[in-house]
Amino acid sequence: MAKVIEGLYYAESHEYVKVEGDFGYVGITDYAQEQLGNVVYVDAPDVDDEVTQGEEFGAVESVKAASDLMSPVSGTVVEVNEALADSPELVNEDAYANWIIKVQLSDKSELDNLLDAAAYTKLCAE
């Protein structure tokens, strides 16, 4: 069973956001990295790019497939996890520790549209 962490917000498209103050760390879930297999490339936006909830912001490529990344939140990218450029396999090692982008949230009420850990666990079990 894939790891699901309490206190994070989850999108049905298998991205998570960890909220700290007005910022959110966005990455793919443990379930998503398990489905993808060995991640070989992470395509992330640039700092100062805008992301919109439910819209594509990048992609993750594995030896098996490429998968678009859908943003669970809207806002401005303030940081990109540069370590993933050289070592995309970090996503497989710990999907929650190795977030992809840090976003300054523009509308925290959007978090109400996301799943909590229990709802996301149920989604993955279906």
HELIX and SHEET records of a PDB file:
HELIX    1   1 ASP A   30  LEU A   36  1                                   7    
HELIX    2   2 ALA A   83  ASP A   86  1                                   4    
HELIX    3   3 LEU A   90  GLU A   93  1                                   4    
HELIX    4   4 LYS A  108  ASN A  113  5                                   6    
HELIX    5   5 ALA A  117  ALA A  125  1                                   9    
SHEET    1   A 6 TYR A   9  TYR A  10  0                                        
SHEET    2   A 6 GLU A  15  GLU A  20 -1                                        
SHEET    3   A 6 PHE A  23  ILE A  28 -1                                        
SHEET    4   A 6 ILE A 101  LEU A 105 -1                                        
SHEET    5   A 6 GLY A  75  VAL A  80 -1                                        
SHEET    6   A 6 GLU A  50  VAL A  51 -1                                        
SHEET    1   B 3 VAL A  39  ASP A  43  0                                        
SHEET    2   B 3 GLU A  56  SER A  62 -1                                        
SHEET    3   B 3 ALA A  66  MET A  70 -1                                        
END                                                                             
